[in-house]
Amino acid sequence: MGNCDRLCPIGATVNLFGGCPRDTKISVDTEQLHYSELTLKGVFHNTPFYVRQALDLISSRVLPLELMVNDRQPLENLGQVFEDMKQRKTIKAAITPTQIH
């Protein structure tokens, strides 16, 4: 949570995910949480039903998903993508794996 003051705008939602080991703890700057009006959310994986439903929705092209991703970059540019997000040049970026030759 240490970089939220630089990475999160006022009113942001911070999604905490990642399969942490049992009893993992985080610390939160409560002043920042309060005055920046941040929302902290923990998420858990979805069932196969919801994954299939999401994939079906994406593949149907009913939603204009191209509006949700405004940049595409290879993995080696990840640092620049974060910098661009920090400067509000990029909202969401699709990161493609580096090709192995």
C-alpha positions, 0 to 999 in steps of 0.5 A: 500500500506504500505507493498509493499516494503517488499512484492512486487518485482521490476516490480510487479503488485499490484491488488487492489480489494475488494468492498471498500465503495465510496470515499475510498482513499489510499496513495502511496509512489510515490518514491517506485512506480517509482523506484520499477516500480510497476503497480497499477491496479483496478479490477471490478467483471466480468459478468456471461458470463466471470465467466462461460467462466473461469469455463468452461476453468478450468474444461476442463483441457486444461491449465496446471493449476496445474503449477499455484498453487504450494502449498495447505494449510488450512486457519489456516496456512495463516500466514505461507503461507504469510511468505513463499511467502515473502521468495519466497518459494511459488508463489501461494497457494490454501487456503482451509477453516477450517472444522467445526466439 
